[in-house]
Amino acid sequence: MAVLKVIEVLASSPQSWEDAARKAIAQASKTVKNIRSVYVQDQSAVVQGSDISEFRVNLKITFEVQD
């Protein structure tokens, strides 16, 4: 039987929500092993003037806990 754990991670990017999600997974995978899935819980953006300056994502990362 596998035991799974979920953590919540926030990340941002000046390019896109997808880039922010990729950066979050890249950073989390440095210390969290056996990542199984990611769920994008929320997306938001910061607007400066008439343009988006920062894309933000709130992710739930699921990984398997090893003995």
PyMOL Python script that loads the backbone (N, CA, C, O; Angstrom):
from pymol import cmd

cmd.read_pdbstr("""\
ATOM      1  N   MET A   1       0.840  -1.181   0.000  1.00  0.00           N
ATOM      2  CA  MET A   1       0.000   0.000   0.000  1.00  0.00           C
ATOM      3  C   MET A   1       0.881   1.239   0.000  1.00  0.00           C
ATOM      4  O   MET A   1       1.808   1.343   0.803  1.00  0.00           O
ATOM      5  N   ALA A   2       0.603   2.159  -0.877  1.00  0.00           N
ATOM      6  CA  ALA A   2       1.354   3.403  -0.957  1.00  0.00           C
ATOM      7  C   ALA A   2       0.730   4.452  -0.046  1.00  0.00           C
ATOM      8  O   ALA A   2      -0.491   4.551   0.078  1.00  0.00           O
ATOM      9  N   VAL A   3       1.596   5.228   0.585  1.00  0.00           N
ATOM     10  CA  VAL A   3       1.145   6.350   1.394  1.00  0.00           C
ATOM     11  C   VAL A   3       1.532   7.617   0.643  1.00  0.00           C
ATOM     12  O   VAL A   3       2.694   7.810   0.288  1.00  0.00           O
ATOM     13  N   LEU A   4       0.533   8.489   0.402  1.00  0.00           N
ATOM     14  CA  LEU A   4       0.763   9.720  -0.331  1.00  0.00           C
ATOM     15  C   LEU A   4       0.587  10.917   0.589  1.00  0.00           C
ATOM     16  O   LEU A   4      -0.204  10.887   1.531  1.00  0.00           O
ATOM     17  N   LYS A   5       1.335  11.962   0.300  1.00  0.00           N
ATOM     18  CA  LYS A   5       1.250  13.191   1.072  1.00  0.00           C
ATOM     19  C   LYS A   5       1.047  14.348   0.102  1.00  0.00           C
ATOM     20  O   LYS A   5       1.525  14.305  -1.031  1.00  0.00           O
ATOM     21  N   VAL A   6       0.335  15.384   0.548  1.00  0.00           N
ATOM     22  CA  VAL A   6       0.078  16.562  -0.279  1.00  0.00           C
ATOM     23  C   VAL A   6       0.645  17.788   0.421  1.00  0.00           C
ATOM     24  O   VAL A   6       0.415  18.003   1.612  1.00  0.00           O
ATOM     25  N   ILE A   7       1.392  18.592  -0.340  1.00  0.00           N
ATOM     26  CA  ILE A   7       1.885  19.868   0.173  1.00  0.00           C
ATOM     27  C   ILE A   7       1.365  20.978  -0.735  1.00  0.00           C
ATOM     28  O   ILE A   7       1.050  20.748  -1.903  1.00  0.00           O
ATOM     29  N   GLU A   8       1.283  22.167  -0.188  1.00  0.00           N
ATOM     30  CA  GLU A   8       0.826  23.319  -0.956  1.00  0.00           C
ATOM     31  C   GLU A   8       2.024  24.223  -1.227  1.00  0.00           C
ATOM     32  O   GLU A   8       2.813  24.515  -0.328  1.00  0.00           O
ATOM     33  N   VAL A   9       2.149  24.661  -2.472  1.00  0.00           N
ATOM     34  CA  VAL A   9       3.285  25.470  -2.897  1.00  0.00           C
ATOM     35  C   VAL A   9       2.769  26.677  -3.683  1.00  0.00           C
ATOM     36  O   VAL A   9       1.852  26.554  -4.495  1.00  0.00           O
ATOM     37  N   LEU A  10       3.361  27.826  -3.436  1.00  0.00           N
ATOM     38  CA  LEU A  10       3.041  29.041  -4.178  1.00  0.00           C
ATOM     39  C   LEU A  10       4.242  29.407  -5.032  1.00  0.00           C
ATOM     40  O   LEU A  10       5.382  29.286  -4.583  1.00  0.00           O
ATOM     41  N   ALA A  11       3.997  29.856  -6.267  1.00  0.00           N
ATOM     42  CA  ALA A  11       5.092  30.244  -7.154  1.00  0.00           C
ATOM     43  C   ALA A  11       4.632  31.367  -8.079  1.00  0.00           C
ATOM     44  O   ALA A  11       3.437  31.593  -8.266  1.00  0.00           O
ATOM     45  N   SER A  12       5.622  32.068  -8.655  1.00  0.00           N
ATOM     46  CA  SER A  12       5.283  33.147  -9.584  1.00  0.00           C
ATOM     47  C   SER A  12       6.284  33.194 -10.727  1.00  0.00           C
ATOM     48  O   SER A  12       7.383  32.644 -10.644  1.00  0.00           O
ATOM     49  N   SER A  13       5.872  33.867 -11.800  1.00  0.00           N
ATOM     50  CA  SER A  13       6.710  34.009 -12.984  1.00  0.00           C
ATOM     51  C   SER A  13       6.286  35.265 -13.743  1.00  0.00           C
ATOM     52  O   SER A  13       5.103  35.603 -13.768  1.00  0.00           O
ATOM     53  N   PRO A  14       7.233  35.948 -14.354  1.00  0.00           N
ATOM     54  CA  PRO A  14       6.847  37.087 -15.206  1.00  0.00           C
ATOM     55  C   PRO A  14       6.335  36.651 -16.578  1.00  0.00           C
ATOM     56  O   PRO A  14       5.777  37.471 -17.308  1.00  0.00           O
ATOM     57  N   GLN A  15       6.516  35.351 -16.953  1.00  0.00           N
ATOM     58  CA  GLN A  15       6.121  34.879 -18.284  1.00  0.00           C
ATOM     59  C   GLN A  15       4.695  34.339 -18.362  1.00  0.00           C
ATOM     60  O   GLN A  15       3.901  34.803 -19.181  1.00  0.00           O
ATOM     61  N   SER A  16       4.362  33.348 -17.505  1.00  0.00           N
ATOM     62  CA  SER A  16       3.061  32.686 -17.631  1.00  0.00           C
ATOM     63  C   SER A  16       2.751  31.854 -16.395  1.00  0.00           C
ATOM     64  O   SER A  16       3.617  31.614 -15.554  1.00  0.00           O
ATOM     65  N   TRP A  17       1.481  31.413 -16.303  1.00  0.00           N
ATOM     66  CA  TRP A  17       1.096  30.507 -15.215  1.00  0.00           C
ATOM     67  C   TRP A  17       1.798  29.164 -15.390  1.00  0.00           C
ATOM     68  O   TRP A  17       2.218  28.551 -14.409  1.00  0.00           O
ATOM     69  N   GLU A  18       1.925  28.709 -16.617  1.00  0.00           N
ATOM     70  CA  GLU A  18       2.605  27.445 -16.879  1.00  0.00           C
ATOM     71  C   GLU A  18       4.062  27.507 -16.420  1.00  0.00           C
ATOM     72  O   GLU A  18       4.561  26.562 -15.809  1.00  0.00           O
ATOM     73  N   ASP A  19       4.738  28.603 -16.709  1.00  0.00           N
ATOM     74  CA  ASP A  19       6.128  28.762 -16.280  1.00  0.00           C
ATOM     75  C   ASP A  19       6.225  28.786 -14.756  1.00  0.00           C
ATOM     76  O   ASP A  19       7.155  28.217 -14.184  1.00  0.00           O
ATOM     77  N   ALA A  20       5.278  29.435 -14.102  1.00  0.00           N
ATOM     78  CA  ALA A  20       5.267  29.465 -12.635  1.00  0.00           C
ATOM     79  C   ALA A  20       5.098  28.056 -12.075  1.00  0.00           C
ATOM     80  O   ALA A  20       5.760  27.690 -11.104  1.00  0.00           O
ATOM     81  N   ALA A  21       4.213  27.262 -12.681  1.00  0.00           N
ATOM     82  CA  ALA A  21       4.002  25.882 -12.227  1.00  0.00           C
ATOM     83  C   ALA A  21       5.253  25.042 -12.443  1.00  0.00           C
ATOM     84  O   ALA A  21       5.631  24.258 -11.574  1.00  0.00           O
ATOM     85  N   ARG A  22       5.890  25.199 -13.584  1.00  0.00           N
ATOM     86  CA  ARG A  22       7.129  24.456 -13.863  1.00  0.00           C
ATOM     87  C   ARG A  22       8.236  24.823 -12.869  1.00  0.00           C
ATOM     88  O   ARG A  22       8.976  23.955 -12.407  1.00  0.00           O
ATOM     89  N   LYS A  23       8.340  26.097 -12.550  1.00  0.00           N
ATOM     90  CA  LYS A  23       9.346  26.541 -11.575  1.00  0.00           C
ATOM     91  C   LYS A  23       9.070  25.963 -10.192  1.00  0.00           C
ATOM     92  O   LYS A  23       9.998  25.581  -9.478  1.00  0.00           O
ATOM     93  N   ALA A  24       7.797  25.898  -9.815  1.00  0.00           N
ATOM     94  CA  ALA A  24       7.426  25.335  -8.511  1.00  0.00           C
ATOM     95  C   ALA A  24       7.815  23.869  -8.426  1.00  0.00           C
ATOM     96  O   ALA A  24       8.374  23.433  -7.420  1.00  0.00           O
ATOM     97  N   ILE A  25       7.523  23.102  -9.474  1.00  0.00           N
ATOM     98  CA  ILE A  25       7.862  21.675  -9.489  1.00  0.00           C
ATOM     99  C   ILE A  25       9.378  21.486  -9.496  1.00  0.00           C
ATOM    100  O   ILE A  25       9.896  20.614  -8.799  1.00  0.00           O
ATOM    101  N   ALA A  26      10.082  22.285 -10.267  1.00  0.00           N
ATOM    102  CA  ALA A  26      11.551  22.181 -10.324  1.00  0.00           C
ATOM    103  C   ALA A  26      12.162  22.452  -8.948  1.00  0.00           C
ATOM    104  O   ALA A  26      13.077  21.747  -8.522  1.00  0.00           O
ATOM    105  N   GLN A  27      11.663  23.454  -8.269  1.00  0.00           N
ATOM    106  CA  GLN A  27      12.197  23.792  -6.944  1.00  0.00           C
ATOM    107  C   GLN A  27      11.823  22.733  -5.916  1.00  0.00           C
ATOM    108  O   GLN A  27      12.669  22.310  -5.128  1.00  0.00           O
ATOM    109  N   ALA A  28      10.560  22.300  -5.916  1.00  0.00           N
ATOM    110  CA  ALA A  28      10.107  21.293  -4.942  1.00  0.00           C
ATOM    111  C   ALA A  28      10.838  19.973  -5.133  1.00  0.00           C
ATOM    112  O   ALA A  28      11.143  19.291  -4.155  1.00  0.00           O
ATOM    113  N   SER A  29      11.124  19.601  -6.379  1.00  0.00           N
ATOM    114  CA  SER A  29      11.763  18.307  -6.644  1.00  0.00           C
ATOM    115  C   SER A  29      13.214  18.246  -6.162  1.00  0.00           C
ATOM    116  O   SER A  29      13.816  17.172  -6.158  1.00  0.00           O
ATOM    117  N   LYS A  30      13.775  19.373  -5.761  1.00  0.00           N
ATOM    118  CA  LYS A  30      15.122  19.372  -5.186  1.00  0.00           C
ATOM    119  C   LYS A  30      15.139  18.693  -3.820  1.00  0.00           C
ATOM    120  O   LYS A  30      16.147  18.104  -3.429  1.00  0.00           O
ATOM    121  N   THR A  31      14.025  18.773  -3.095  1.00  0.00           N
ATOM    122  CA  THR A  31      13.973  18.174  -1.759  1.00  0.00           C
ATOM    123  C   THR A  31      12.865  17.144  -1.596  1.00  0.00           C
ATOM    124  O   THR A  31      12.922  16.323  -0.680  1.00  0.00           O
ATOM    125  N   VAL A  32      11.864  17.169  -2.460  1.00  0.00           N
ATOM    126  CA  VAL A  32      10.754  16.220  -2.382  1.00  0.00           C
ATOM    127  C   VAL A  32      10.921  15.201  -3.503  1.00  0.00           C
ATOM    128  O   VAL A  32      11.000  15.562  -4.677  1.00  0.00           O
ATOM    129  N   LYS A  33      10.974  13.941  -3.134  1.00  0.00           N
ATOM    130  CA  LYS A  33      11.140  12.865  -4.118  1.00  0.00           C
ATOM    131  C   LYS A  33       9.806  12.171  -4.368  1.00  0.00           C
ATOM    132  O   LYS A  33       8.870  12.300  -3.579  1.00  0.00           O
ATOM    133  N   ASN A  34       9.731  11.444  -5.460  1.00  0.00           N
ATOM    134  CA  ASN A  34       8.559  10.644  -5.810  1.00  0.00           C
ATOM    135  C   ASN A  34       7.295  11.482  -6.028  1.00  0.00           C
ATOM    136  O   ASN A  34       6.203  11.082  -5.625  1.00  0.00           O
ATOM    137  N   ILE A  35       7.449  12.648  -6.670  1.00  0.00           N
ATOM    138  CA  ILE A  35       6.281  13.471  -6.980  1.00  0.00           C
ATOM    139  C   ILE A  35       5.420  12.722  -7.993  1.00  0.00           C
ATOM    140  O   ILE A  35       5.907  12.269  -9.029  1.00  0.00           O
ATOM    141  N   ARG A  36       4.135  12.601  -7.676  1.00  0.00           N
ATOM    142  CA  ARG A  36       3.204  11.847  -8.518  1.00  0.00           C
ATOM    143  C   ARG A  36       2.331  12.759  -9.375  1.00  0.00           C
ATOM    144  O   ARG A  36       2.073  12.460 -10.542  1.00  0.00           O
ATOM    145  N   SER A  37       1.871  13.881  -8.790  1.00  0.00           N
ATOM    146  CA  SER A  37       0.966  14.753  -9.538  1.00  0.00           C
ATOM    147  C   SER A  37       0.978  16.160  -8.966  1.00  0.00           C
ATOM    148  O   SER A  37       1.478  16.414  -7.870  1.00  0.00           O
ATOM    149  N   VAL A  38       0.410  17.060  -9.748  1.00  0.00           N
ATOM    150  CA  VAL A  38       0.265  18.448  -9.310  1.00  0.00           C
ATOM    151  C   VAL A  38      -1.133  18.915  -9.685  1.00  0.00           C
ATOM    152  O   VAL A  38      -1.621  18.626 -10.778  1.00  0.00           O
ATOM    153  N   TYR A  39      -1.768  19.629  -8.784  1.00  0.00           N
ATOM    154  CA  TYR A  39      -3.097  20.169  -9.003  1.00  0.00           C
ATOM    155  C   TYR A  39      -3.014  21.683  -8.863  1.00  0.00           C
ATOM    156  O   TYR A  39      -2.612  22.195  -7.818  1.00  0.00           O
ATOM    157  N   VAL A  40      -3.393  22.395  -9.912  1.00  0.00           N
ATOM    158  CA  VAL A  40      -3.397  23.851  -9.863  1.00  0.00           C
ATOM    159  C   VAL A  40      -4.677  24.272  -9.152  1.00  0.00           C
ATOM    160  O   VAL A  40      -5.771  24.181  -9.707  1.00  0.00           O
ATOM    161  N   GLN A  41      -4.522  24.728  -7.933  1.00  0.00           N
ATOM    162  CA  GLN A  41      -5.670  25.088  -7.113  1.00  0.00           C
ATOM    163  C   GLN A  41      -6.171  26.495  -7.441  1.00  0.00           C
ATOM    164  O   GLN A  41      -7.376  26.748  -7.441  1.00  0.00           O
ATOM    165  N   ASP A  42      -5.240  27.405  -7.721  1.00  0.00           N
ATOM    166  CA  ASP A  42      -5.634  28.793  -7.929  1.00  0.00           C
ATOM    167  C   ASP A  42      -4.621  29.491  -8.816  1.00  0.00           C
ATOM    168  O   ASP A  42      -3.437  29.154  -8.807  1.00  0.00           O
ATOM    169  N   GLN A  43      -5.089  30.460  -9.580  1.00  0.00           N
ATOM    170  CA  GLN A  43      -4.222  31.291 -10.411  1.00  0.00           C
ATOM    171  C   GLN A  43      -4.592  32.743 -10.172  1.00  0.00           C
ATOM    172  O   GLN A  43      -5.762  33.078  -9.992  1.00  0.00           O
ATOM    173  N   SER A  44      -3.581  33.598 -10.173  1.00  0.00           N
ATOM    174  CA  SER A  44      -3.830  35.030 -10.059  1.00  0.00           C
ATOM    175  C   SER A  44      -2.715  35.772 -10.781  1.00  0.00           C
ATOM    176  O   SER A  44      -1.723  35.174 -11.197  1.00  0.00           O
ATOM    177  N   ALA A  45      -2.889  37.070 -10.923  1.00  0.00           N
ATOM    178  CA  ALA A  45      -1.888  37.871 -11.621  1.00  0.00           C
ATOM    179  C   ALA A  45      -1.807  39.250 -10.992  1.00  0.00           C
ATOM    180  O   ALA A  45      -2.768  39.746 -10.404  1.00  0.00           O
ATOM    181  N   VAL A  46      -0.635  39.856 -11.131  1.00  0.00           N
ATOM    182  CA  VAL A  46      -0.410  41.225 -10.675  1.00  0.00           C
ATOM    183  C   VAL A  46      -0.417  42.116 -11.912  1.00  0.00           C
ATOM    184  O   VAL A  46       0.260  41.826 -12.899  1.00  0.00           O
ATOM    185  N   VAL A  47      -1.179  43.192 -11.854  1.00  0.00           N
ATOM    186  CA  VAL A  47      -1.275  44.107 -12.985  1.00  0.00           C
ATOM    187  C   VAL A  47      -0.602  45.429 -12.625  1.00  0.00           C
ATOM    188  O   VAL A  47      -0.868  46.012 -11.573  1.00  0.00           O
ATOM    189  N   GLN A  48       0.266  45.887 -13.511  1.00  0.00           N
ATOM    190  CA  GLN A  48       0.901  47.200 -13.373  1.00  0.00           C
ATOM    191  C   GLN A  48       0.595  47.991 -14.634  1.00  0.00           C
ATOM    192  O   GLN A  48       0.945  47.574 -15.738  1.00  0.00           O
ATOM    193  N   GLY A  49      -0.053  49.125 -14.467  1.00  0.00           N
ATOM    194  CA  GLY A  49      -0.474  49.898 -15.625  1.00  0.00           C
ATOM    195  C   GLY A  49      -1.569  49.153 -16.361  1.00  0.00           C
ATOM    196  O   GLY A  49      -2.635  48.897 -15.803  1.00  0.00           O
ATOM    197  N   SER A  50      -1.311  48.806 -17.608  1.00  0.00           N
ATOM    198  CA  SER A  50      -2.299  48.062 -18.391  1.00  0.00           C
ATOM    199  C   SER A  50      -1.787  46.688 -18.812  1.00  0.00           C
ATOM    200  O   SER A  50      -2.274  46.104 -19.780  1.00  0.00           O
ATOM    201  N   ASP A  51      -0.789  46.172 -18.066  1.00  0.00           N
ATOM    202  CA  ASP A  51      -0.185  44.894 -18.439  1.00  0.00           C
ATOM    203  C   ASP A  51       0.004  44.008 -17.221  1.00  0.00           C
ATOM    204  O   ASP A  51       0.134  44.504 -16.102  1.00  0.00           O
ATOM    205  N   ILE A  52       0.019  42.707 -17.432  1.00  0.00           N
ATOM    206  CA  ILE A  52       0.294  41.750 -16.353  1.00  0.00           C
ATOM    207  C   ILE A  52       1.802  41.695 -16.132  1.00  0.00           C
ATOM    208  O   ILE A  52       2.574  41.450 -17.059  1.00  0.00           O
ATOM    209  N   SER A  53       2.201  41.927 -14.888  1.00  0.00           N
ATOM    210  CA  SER A  53       3.629  41.909 -14.570  1.00  0.00           C
ATOM    211  C   SER A  53       4.084  40.626 -13.894  1.00  0.00           C
ATOM    212  O   SER A  53       5.275  40.317 -13.885  1.00  0.00           O
ATOM    213  N   GLU A  54       3.140  39.873 -13.323  1.00  0.00           N
ATOM    214  CA  GLU A  54       3.513  38.645 -12.619  1.00  0.00           C
ATOM    215  C   GLU A  54       2.335  37.674 -12.611  1.00  0.00           C
ATOM    216  O   GLU A  54       1.207  38.050 -12.294  1.00  0.00           O
ATOM    217  N   PHE A  55       2.612  36.427 -12.961  1.00  0.00           N
ATOM    218  CA  PHE A  55       1.621  35.353 -12.926  1.00  0.00           C
ATOM    219  C   PHE A  55       1.885  34.523 -11.676  1.00  0.00           C
ATOM    220  O   PHE A  55       3.031  34.167 -11.402  1.00  0.00           O
ATOM    221  N   ARG A  56       0.840  34.212 -10.918  1.00  0.00           N
ATOM    222  CA  ARG A  56       0.998  33.450  -9.675  1.00  0.00           C
ATOM    223  C   ARG A  56       0.134  32.199  -9.701  1.00  0.00           C
ATOM    224  O   ARG A  56      -0.988  32.218 -10.208  1.00  0.00           O
ATOM    225  N   VAL A  57       0.666  31.104  -9.147  1.00  0.00           N
ATOM    226  CA  VAL A  57      -0.090  29.863  -9.029  1.00  0.00           C
ATOM    227  C   VAL A  57       0.005  29.324  -7.607  1.00  0.00           C
ATOM    228  O   VAL A  57       1.013  29.487  -6.920  1.00  0.00           O
ATOM    229  N   ASN A  58      -1.060  28.687  -7.200  1.00  0.00           N
ATOM    230  CA  ASN A  58      -1.115  27.983  -5.926  1.00  0.00           C
ATOM    231  C   ASN A  58      -1.314  26.516  -6.291  1.00  0.00           C
ATOM    232  O   ASN A  58      -2.354  26.147  -6.834  1.00  0.00           O
ATOM    233  N   LEU A  59      -0.324  25.681  -5.995  1.00  0.00           N
ATOM    234  CA  LEU A  59      -0.334  24.277  -6.409  1.00  0.00           C
ATOM    235  C   LEU A  59      -0.439  23.346  -5.212  1.00  0.00           C
ATOM    236  O   LEU A  59       0.011  23.668  -4.113  1.00  0.00           O
ATOM    237  N   LYS A  60      -1.037  22.192  -5.445  1.00  0.00           N
ATOM    238  CA  LYS A  60      -0.992  21.091  -4.484  1.00  0.00           C
ATOM    239  C   LYS A  60      -0.175  19.990  -5.149  1.00  0.00           C
ATOM    240  O   LYS A  60      -0.529  19.499  -6.220  1.00  0.00           O
ATOM    241  N   ILE A  61       0.902  19.616  -4.511  1.00  0.00           N
ATOM    242  CA  ILE A  61       1.818  18.597  -5.045  1.00  0.00           C
ATOM    243  C   ILE A  61       1.632  17.323  -4.233  1.00  0.00           C
ATOM    244  O   ILE A  61       1.702  17.339  -3.004  1.00  0.00           O
ATOM    245  N   THR A  62       1.394  16.217  -4.938  1.00  0.00           N
ATOM    246  CA  THR A  62       1.217  14.915  -4.286  1.00  0.00           C
ATOM    247  C   THR A  62       2.455  14.072  -4.533  1.00  0.00           C
ATOM    248  O   THR A  62       2.932  13.967  -5.663  1.00  0.00           O
ATOM    249  N   PHE A  63       2.973  13.470  -3.463  1.00  0.00           N
ATOM    250  CA  PHE A  63       4.148  12.607  -3.585  1.00  0.00           C
ATOM    251  C   PHE A  63       4.004  11.395  -2.686  1.00  0.00           C
ATOM    252  O   PHE A  63       3.269  11.413  -1.699  1.00  0.00           O
ATOM    253  N   GLU A  64       4.725  10.336  -3.049  1.00  0.00           N
ATOM    254  CA  GLU A  64       4.680   9.095  -2.286  1.00  0.00           C
ATOM    255  C   GLU A  64       5.706   9.138  -1.168  1.00  0.00           C
ATOM    256  O   GLU A  64       6.861   9.504  -1.381  1.00  0.00           O
ATOM    257  N   VAL A  65       5.272   8.762   0.018  1.00  0.00           N
ATOM    258  CA  VAL A  65       6.144   8.707   1.188  1.00  0.00           C
ATOM    259  C   VAL A  65       6.827   7.343   1.195  1.00  0.00           C
ATOM    260  O   VAL A  65       6.154   6.314   1.141  1.00  0.00           O
ATOM    261  N   GLN A  66       8.138   7.327   1.261  1.00  0.00           N
ATOM    262  CA  GLN A  66       8.921   6.090   1.277  1.00  0.00           C
ATOM    263  C   GLN A  66       9.280   5.699   2.693  1.00  0.00           C
ATOM    264  O   GLN A  66       9.412   6.552   3.570  1.00  0.00           O
ATOM    265  N   ASP A  67       9.436   4.401   2.914  1.00  0.00           N
ATOM    266  CA  ASP A  67       9.863   3.896   4.238  1.00  0.00           C
ATOM    267  C   ASP A  67      11.319   4.215   4.470  1.00  0.00           C
ATOM    268  O   ASP A  67      11.865   3.876   5.520  1.00  0.00           O
TER     269      ASP A  67
END
""", "prot")
cmd.dss("prot")
cmd.show_as("cartoon", "prot")
cmd.util.cbc("prot")
cmd.orient("prot")
